[in-house]
Amino acid sequence: MLVRVTILALLTTILNFGCATGPSGMTFDSPVGVWSEQYETPLGSRRSSKVTFVDESKATYTNPEGRIEFYETDEQRRWKGYWINASGSYECSEEKDGSVFWGEQVYQFNETYNRYQGTWDICGQGPKFATSGLR
């Protein structure tokens, strides 16, 4: 009897609140929307951010002056672009979209568009830093 009650309670919890996988277990047809991101900094620490993919040409992130302009998307769910800030710690020798604070950003989405892995750099050169996201 106790086993039956426990199973019934578990099923009721799953039906009322969803599976333990949470929202990232959902399926989407594109990356458009809000994501939770973890990224590696140049000093080796990890930070969190929110990224909003607006469409295939633009995204925004937690920095109010920051944006990502995409120049390439493909059928393999890879999006390439540049992150651009109005200010920052690392100044580039050339401008990108009116700013000297920029770098390359690459996202690789999974088949259900609920996770991504990627990289970013500073000024389009040097080391690549890891980033990942979940919905």
Kinemage of the C-alpha trace (Angstrom):
@kinemage 1
@onewidth
@group {chain A} dominant
@subgroup {mainchain}
@vectorlist {calphas} color= white
{ca met a 1} P 0.000 0.000 0.000
{ca leu a 2} L 2.834 2.435 0.859
{ca val a 3} L 4.458 1.833 -2.557
{ca arg a 4} L 1.178 2.617 -4.317
{ca val a 5} L 0.709 5.844 -2.339
{ca thr a 6} L 4.307 6.907 -3.053
{ca ile a 7} L 3.931 6.253 -6.795
{ca leu a 8} L 0.611 8.108 -6.853
{ca ala a 9} L 2.171 11.079 -5.030
{ca leu a 10} L 5.105 11.100 -7.473
{ca leu a 11} L 2.795 11.002 -10.501
{ca thr a 12} L 0.648 13.799 -9.064
{ca thr a 13} L 3.767 15.936 -8.515
{ca ile a 14} L 4.989 15.344 -12.065
{ca leu a 15} L 1.584 16.158 -13.563
{ca asn a 16} L 1.212 19.316 -11.472
{ca phe a 17} L 4.744 20.677 -11.638
{ca gly a 18} L 6.474 18.983 -14.571
{ca cys a 19} L 9.459 16.685 -14.761
{ca ala a 20} L 12.740 17.350 -13.025
{ca thr a 21} L 14.277 18.393 -16.329
{ca gly a 22} L 12.343 21.683 -16.140
{ca pro a 23} L 11.801 24.033 -19.050
{ca ser a 24} L 15.031 23.045 -20.824
{ca gly a 25} L 13.359 19.712 -21.619
{ca met a 26} L 10.997 21.557 -23.970
{ca thr a 27} L 11.355 21.655 -27.745
{ca phe a 28} L 11.538 24.876 -29.770
{ca asp a 29} L 11.797 25.599 -33.492
{ca ser a 30} L 14.345 28.434 -33.174
{ca pro a 31} L 16.587 30.091 -30.579
{ca val a 32} L 14.385 33.224 -30.430
{ca gly a 33} L 13.582 33.964 -26.787
{ca val a 34} L 15.263 34.387 -23.391
{ca trp a 35} L 18.122 32.117 -22.274
{ca ser a 36} L 20.154 31.652 -19.085
{ca glu a 37} L 23.844 31.717 -19.958
{ca gln a 38} L 27.048 30.723 -18.190
{ca tyr a 39} L 30.284 32.070 -19.635
{ca glu a 40} L 33.987 31.938 -18.923
{ca thr a 41} L 35.787 35.242 -18.350
{ca pro a 42} L 39.309 36.070 -19.571
{ca leu a 43} L 40.480 35.694 -15.952
{ca gly a 44} L 39.093 32.138 -15.739
{ca ser a 45} L 36.014 32.688 -13.571
{ca arg a 46} L 32.430 31.802 -14.557
{ca arg a 47} L 29.598 34.315 -14.729
{ca ser a 48} L 25.874 34.203 -15.425
{ca ser a 49} L 23.899 36.309 -17.848
{ca lys a 50} L 20.553 36.477 -19.621
{ca val a 51} L 20.651 36.444 -23.432
{ca thr a 52} L 17.621 37.316 -25.546
{ca phe a 53} L 17.738 36.176 -29.154
{ca val a 54} L 15.542 38.713 -30.966
{ca asp a 55} L 15.808 37.195 -34.460
{ca glu a 56} L 18.458 35.823 -36.852
{ca ser a 57} L 20.211 39.186 -36.940
{ca lys a 58} L 20.315 40.350 -33.307
{ca ala a 59} L 20.481 39.375 -29.634
{ca thr a 60} L 20.795 41.374 -26.420
{ca tyr a 61} L 22.309 40.390 -23.085
{ca thr a 62} L 22.439 41.491 -19.447
{ca asn a 63} L 24.802 44.414 -20.160
{ca pro a 64} L 22.329 47.223 -21.029
{ca glu a 65} L 24.759 48.639 -23.578
{ca gly a 66} L 25.538 45.243 -25.122
{ca arg a 67} L 24.217 43.511 -28.186
{ca ile a 68} L 25.133 40.739 -30.594
{ca glu a 69} L 24.873 41.290 -34.333
{ca phe a 70} L 24.773 38.029 -36.318
{ca tyr a 71} L 26.375 37.798 -39.738
{ca glu a 72} L 25.805 34.082 -40.398
{ca thr a 73} L 23.301 31.376 -39.465
{ca asp a 74} L 23.221 27.928 -41.048
{ca glu a 75} L 21.197 24.720 -41.304
{ca gln a 76} L 23.419 23.041 -38.691
{ca arg a 77} L 22.068 25.492 -36.052
{ca arg a 78} L 25.330 27.452 -35.831
{ca trp a 79} L 25.015 31.229 -35.414
{ca lys a 80} L 28.048 33.507 -35.775
{ca gly a 81} L 28.231 37.162 -34.915
{ca tyr a 82} L 29.916 39.908 -32.933
{ca trp a 83} L 29.195 41.014 -29.395
{ca ile a 84} L 29.441 44.793 -29.150
{ca asn a 85} L 29.525 46.980 -26.018
{ca ala a 86} L 29.557 50.748 -25.617
{ca ser a 87} L 32.373 50.432 -23.040
{ca gly a 88} L 34.578 47.749 -21.556
{ca ser a 89} L 37.888 46.585 -20.158
{ca tyr a 90} L 39.432 45.423 -23.431
{ca glu a 91} L 39.734 47.947 -26.237
{ca cys a 92} L 40.214 46.765 -29.825
{ca ser a 93} L 42.401 48.564 -32.371
{ca glu a 94} L 39.575 48.607 -34.920
{ca glu a 95} L 35.893 49.453 -34.587
{ca lys a 96} L 32.969 47.118 -35.124
{ca asp a 97} L 29.572 48.773 -35.618
{ca gly a 98} L 30.819 52.023 -34.038
{ca ser a 99} L 32.551 50.523 -30.989
{ca val a 100} L 36.100 49.490 -30.070
{ca phe a 101} L 34.699 47.033 -27.480
{ca trp a 102} L 33.735 43.891 -29.392
{ca gly a 103} L 34.589 40.282 -30.172
{ca glu a 104} L 33.426 37.287 -32.142
{ca gln a 105} L 30.575 35.185 -30.726
{ca val a 106} L 29.617 31.680 -31.945
{ca tyr a 107} L 26.628 29.632 -30.799
{ca gln a 108} L 25.939 25.971 -31.593
{ca phe a 109} L 22.349 25.048 -30.737
{ca asn a 110} L 21.114 21.516 -30.162
{ca glu a 111} L 18.336 19.997 -32.306
{ca thr a 112} L 15.527 21.108 -29.975
{ca tyr a 113} L 16.859 24.656 -29.446
{ca asn a 114} L 16.838 24.354 -25.670
{ca arg a 115} L 20.652 24.256 -25.131
{ca tyr a 116} L 23.721 25.734 -26.731
{ca gln a 117} L 27.486 25.601 -26.467
{ca gly a 118} L 29.632 28.348 -27.852
{ca thr a 119} L 32.695 30.526 -27.730
{ca trp a 120} L 33.506 34.190 -27.592
{ca asp a 121} L 36.716 36.167 -27.917
{ca ile a 122} L 38.027 39.706 -27.696
{ca cys a 123} L 38.640 41.712 -30.879
{ca gly a 124} L 38.168 38.619 -33.061
{ca gln a 125} L 41.505 37.138 -32.022
{ca gly a 126} L 43.348 35.439 -29.196
{ca pro a 127} L 41.930 32.765 -26.923
{ca lys a 128} L 38.339 31.572 -27.164
{ca phe a 129} L 36.249 31.483 -23.997
{ca ala a 130} L 33.454 28.963 -23.392
{ca thr a 131} L 29.787 29.827 -23.090
{ca ser a 132} L 26.677 27.688 -22.685
{ca gly a 133} L 22.980 28.343 -22.367
{ca leu a 134} L 19.689 26.797 -21.319
{ca arg a 135} L 16.071 27.816 -21.661
